[in-house]
Amino acid sequence: MARISAVQLTVKVKGETASVDVKYDILFSQTDLKKKQAYEEECRIIGDDTHAGDPATAGGDDTLEFITPLFAKDIKPGKNATVSRRHKKSFRARDLDEDTGSIPNPDEIRALVTLRPAPPATGKAVQRQSPMVKLKMG
């Protein structure tokens, strides 16, 4: 089963644009290498409301944006057991403003990476999150 290294999230806000940069490695197992096991890969930006100490009115954590393309190809091991990944995307800054109204700033954002074994393989999904990034928005 593949593993995900530490996930690094960088968010830079300039004017009305937020640039998001997510980096991590996929570490394939020896079985993955032998079988050329493919994985569906998903990277999304999450608005963190459950670990940030926000009031109950903030609700649960929400997906704010997807970083990986909607119809991305499955990721497969090559000759090496490690594949480095980097996803960069720009959004409207206000799309990352998840703490509004009575919910106090700063906004808490994290990246969530998920790998699912591609069919016909079976197995559980593997996930890893970045540390939280705090943004002063709105």
N, C-alpha and C positions, 0 to 999 in steps of 0.2 A: 504494500500500500504506500502510495506517495505521501510525503510530508511537505509542509510549507514552512520556510524559514521565518524569522522575525519579519513582520510587515512594517515598512517605513512609509509614513504618510506626511507629505508636505503640502500645505495650502498657502498660497500667496494671493492676497486680495489687492487689486489695483483698480481704483475707481469702481466701476460696475461689473468688473470681471474677476472671477475667482479661478485661479489655475491650480489644479489638483495633480499631484505627482505621487504615484504609489509604486514602491519597489519591494520585491521579495524573490526568493528562489524556490523552485519546485525541486524537491529531492526525491527521485524515483528509487524504489527498492530494487533489489537484484531480480526479484520476480517480475516487476514491471519491465525491466530491461530485457529479460529473457522473452517475455510474452509480447513486448512492444505495446503494453497496456496504455490506452488513451484515456484522457480525463476531460470531462466538461469543466471549464474554468469560468468562474464568475467573480468579479470584483465590484463591490458597491460601496457607496458612501452612506454611512448611517448617522443619523442624528441621535446622540446619546442622551436619553432622559431618565434612564433607570439607575445608572451608576454615578450620576453627576450631582445627586442631592437636590434635584429639581422637585417642586411640589407635585402632588398627585395629579393636579390639573394638567400637567405636561403630557400625561399619557405615557405610552410605551415608546421604545426605540422605533424610529421610522427610517425606511429607506428613502434617502434624499435624491440620489442619482446612481446610475450604473456607469461604471468606468469601462468595463469590457464591452465590446460591440454586441448587439443583440444576437447576431448570427455568427458568432466567432467559431472558428474551427477548433476541434478538440486538440489538446496539447498532448504530444507523445514524446517519450524519451528518444533521444538521439543516440549517439555513441557514448555520451557522457551521462552520468547519473544525475547531474544537476543542470537545470535550465533556469537562467536568470530572466526575470520578468520585470517590465517597467511599463506602466500605463500612465499616460498624461492626457488630460482633458480640461477644457475650459468651460465654465458655466457662468450664468448670470450670478453675481455674488448673492443676490437676495434669495436664490434657490437654496442656498446653504444656511439661510437665516431661519433656524428651526425653533428658536425661543422667542415667541412674540407675545404681545399682550402682557398679562400678569406674570409670565414666566421670566425670571431674571436672566440677564446676560452674564457671562459670555455664552455663546453657542458652543456646544461640545460635539465634535465630529470625530469619527473613526472610520477606518477602512476595514471591510470584512471580505476576506478571500475564501472561496469555497471551491473544492475539487470534488467532482463526482465521477466514479468509474463509468466510462462510456459503455453502453451495451455492446456485446452481450454479457460483459462482466457484471458481477454482483459485488456488493460491498457497501459500506457506509460512507457517507460524505465526510470529508475532512475540512475543517475550518480553522482559520487563524485570523486574529484581529490586530490592528495596529494600536499603539498607545493613543489615548485621546489627545486631540488637538483642540485648544480653546481659541475661539475667534470672537472678537468684539464686533458684532454686526448690529445694524439698525439702531 
